[in-house]
Amino acid sequence: MIRSSRNLMALCCVLSSLWACAGQQTAPASEDQVVTLGEQRLTLGNDQQQCVLRKPDQSVLPLEMPWPCQFAVDRQGKPHVESFNNVPIVIVLHVSVDPANSRECRSEYRAVRQVKGQLEPSVVARSASCLRGAGDQKDYTGLFIW
């Protein structure tokens, strides 16, 4: 009787540990939070309310802007990758809508390019607008020194 009680207690401890570990996992990224840049699949992530890009090896590139953030998207709503001189570039942005006036926003954005397999973020740009869509090529290239 005592032995079966100990076994039951041990089983409960193991199950509660497994439950705790499972609860710490993050939800899988949605399609609009994932982009392929060159050969790397990158995922937007939240690290202590700051936006990061998670690389395939699970290391992160801090983007120095608040969470939530998103990729600039094309007309189909998918993350847009611009190419300039065979260099792939994405824009990551954070948009804050003014609670008093939903037509007014503050935006922060930065481009991220991949050069020779390495990710290079641009400076953070700020705008008093509600950025939408993919933008044009100068939005992707103008934040870098070429």
C-alpha positions as CSV (number, residue, x, y, z in Angstrom):
1,M,0.0,0.0,0.0
2,I,2.8,2.4,0.9
3,R,4.7,1.4,-2.2
4,S,1.8,2.2,-4.5
5,S,1.2,5.5,-2.8
6,R,4.9,6.4,-3.4
7,N,4.6,5.4,-7.0
8,L,1.5,7.4,-7.4
9,M,3.2,10.4,-5.8
10,A,6.2,10.0,-8.1
11,L,4.0,9.8,-11.1
12,C,2.1,13.0,-10.1
13,C,5.4,14.8,-9.7
14,V,6.7,13.7,-13.1
15,L,3.4,14.7,-14.7
16,S,3.3,18.1,-13.1
17,S,6.9,18.7,-14.2
18,L,6.0,17.8,-17.7
19,W,3.0,20.1,-17.6
20,A,5.2,23.0,-16.4
21,C,7.7,22.4,-19.2
22,A,5.0,22.2,-21.8
23,G,3.4,25.4,-20.5
24,Q,6.7,27.3,-21.1
25,Q,6.8,26.6,-24.8
26,T,5.8,29.5,-27.0
27,A,3.1,29.2,-29.5
28,P,4.2,28.5,-33.1
29,A,4.8,31.5,-35.2
30,S,2.1,32.5,-37.6
31,E,2.8,32.7,-41.3
32,D,3.1,36.5,-41.2
33,Q,5.8,36.3,-38.5
34,V,8.1,34.2,-40.6
35,V,10.3,35.2,-43.6
36,T,13.0,33.5,-45.6
37,L,15.9,35.9,-46.2
38,G,18.5,34.3,-48.4
39,E,18.8,30.8,-47.0
40,Q,17.7,31.7,-43.5
41,R,14.2,31.2,-42.1
42,L,13.7,34.1,-39.6
43,T,10.9,34.5,-37.1
44,L,9.7,37.6,-35.3
45,G,9.7,37.1,-31.6
46,N,8.9,38.8,-28.3
47,D,11.8,39.0,-25.8
48,Q,10.7,40.9,-22.7
49,Q,8.3,43.1,-24.7
50,Q,11.1,43.9,-27.3
51,C,11.0,42.7,-30.9
52,V,13.7,40.3,-32.0
53,L,14.4,38.2,-35.0
54,R,15.0,34.5,-34.2
55,K,17.5,32.8,-36.4
56,P,17.5,29.1,-37.3
57,D,20.0,28.3,-34.6
58,Q,17.6,30.0,-32.1
59,S,20.0,32.9,-31.5
60,V,18.3,36.3,-31.7
61,L,19.0,39.6,-33.3
62,P,17.6,42.4,-31.1
63,L,15.7,45.0,-33.1
64,E,15.5,47.7,-30.5
65,M,11.8,48.4,-30.9
66,P,8.8,47.4,-28.9
67,W,6.7,44.3,-29.3
68,P,4.4,43.7,-31.1
69,C,6.2,44.1,-34.4
70,Q,5.5,42.9,-37.9
71,F,7.1,42.6,-41.4
72,A,6.1,45.0,-44.1
73,V,3.8,42.9,-46.3
74,D,2.9,42.7,-50.0
75,R,-0.5,42.9,-51.5
76,Q,-1.3,39.3,-50.6
77,G,-0.5,40.1,-46.9
78,K,2.8,38.0,-46.9
79,P,6.1,39.4,-45.7
80,H,7.8,41.3,-48.5
81,V,11.5,40.7,-49.3
82,E,13.1,43.3,-51.5
83,S,16.2,42.6,-53.4
84,F,18.9,45.2,-54.2
85,N,22.2,44.3,-55.8
86,N,21.4,40.6,-55.0
87,V,21.0,41.5,-51.3
88,P,17.7,40.4,-49.7
89,I,16.1,43.0,-47.4
90,V,13.0,43.0,-45.2
91,I,11.4,45.8,-43.1
92,V,10.3,45.1,-39.6
93,L,7.9,47.7,-38.1
94,H,6.1,48.6,-34.9
95,V,3.0,50.7,-35.2
96,S,1.3,52.4,-32.2
97,V,-2.2,53.7,-32.8
98,D,-3.2,56.8,-30.8
99,P,-6.0,55.7,-28.6
100,A,-7.7,59.1,-28.8
101,N,-7.6,59.1,-32.6
102,S,-7.3,55.8,-34.5
103,R,-6.1,57.7,-37.6
104,E,-3.0,58.9,-35.9
105,C,0.0,56.6,-35.4
106,R,3.6,56.5,-34.4
107,S,5.7,54.0,-36.2
108,E,9.2,52.7,-35.8
109,Y,10.9,50.5,-38.4
110,R,14.2,49.2,-39.5
111,A,15.4,47.3,-42.5
112,V,17.4,44.1,-42.1
113,R,19.6,42.8,-44.9
114,Q,21.6,39.7,-45.4
115,V,25.1,40.2,-46.7
116,K,27.4,37.2,-47.1
117,G,25.2,35.1,-44.8
118,Q,25.2,37.7,-42.0
119,L,22.2,39.8,-40.9
120,E,22.7,43.5,-40.8
121,P,20.0,45.8,-39.2
122,S,19.7,49.4,-40.3
123,V,19.2,52.3,-38.0
124,V,15.8,52.6,-36.4
125,A,13.6,55.1,-38.3
126,R,10.6,56.8,-36.8
127,S,7.5,58.2,-38.5
128,A,4.3,59.9,-37.5
129,S,2.2,57.8,-39.8
130,C,0.4,54.4,-39.9
131,L,2.7,52.6,-42.1
132,R,1.0,49.9,-44.3
133,G,2.1,47.8,-47.2
134,A,5.4,47.0,-48.7
135,G,6.6,50.5,-49.5
136,D,9.1,51.0,-52.3
137,Q,12.7,50.1,-52.8
138,K,14.1,53.3,-51.3
139,D,12.4,52.4,-48.0
140,Y,14.5,49.2,-48.0
141,T,17.8,50.6,-49.2
142,G,17.8,54.2,-47.9
143,L,18.5,53.2,-44.3
144,F,21.9,51.6,-45.2
145,I,25.2,52.9,-46.4
146,W,26.0,51.0,-49.7
